[in-house]
Amino acid sequence: MKKLALAALLIATPVLAAAPAPKPSIATLQQLPLVVTQPYDEQANADAAVAAAFERARKTHKRVLIDLGGNWCPDCIVLANFVQLPEMRRFMEKHYEEVSVDVGRFDKNLQIPARFGFTARLKGVPTVIVATPDGKLVNGDDVFATSDARHMTPQSLSDYLAKYAQ
């Protein structure tokens, strides 16, 4: 009877994926100075910047994090400043090749999200796309999670970024 119960338990237990990266612990954003006020280079060649991030990722074996947003967006500024916290900076540098892409007011550089299947209008910004070095989307169901970054806790932002790190 015990062997039958154990066999049933093993069959019913899903195979676990690789463990996620350890999460950095973030206490508060209250003391965060506003370091970044214009996180997106409005004149940058987005295609070249994204290609360079993927090239770096192939060499470093990190994931690519594409931050799509606009300088007019408070949530984008919150996210940009959050990743500048020392704890997060170390984490981001260890796990991601980052690139920020200006999407204007949803009217610019939309070919970047289209590469990952987002051909309709973006639901919000910042939209964070995480991909493998070979271009496979990792966070497909969750790319808009940071669109309300100013109402997220520091730990929830940290948890989100850690969830997709390698």
PyMOL commands that set and color helices and strands:
alter all, ss='L'
color gray80, all
select helices_A, chain A and resi 2-12+46-60+74-82+86-95+111-114+140-142+145-151+154-163
alter helices_A, ss='H'
color red, helices_A
select strands_A, chain A and resi 63-69+96-102+127-131
alter strands_A, ss='S'
color yellow, strands_A
deselect
rebuild
show_as cartoon
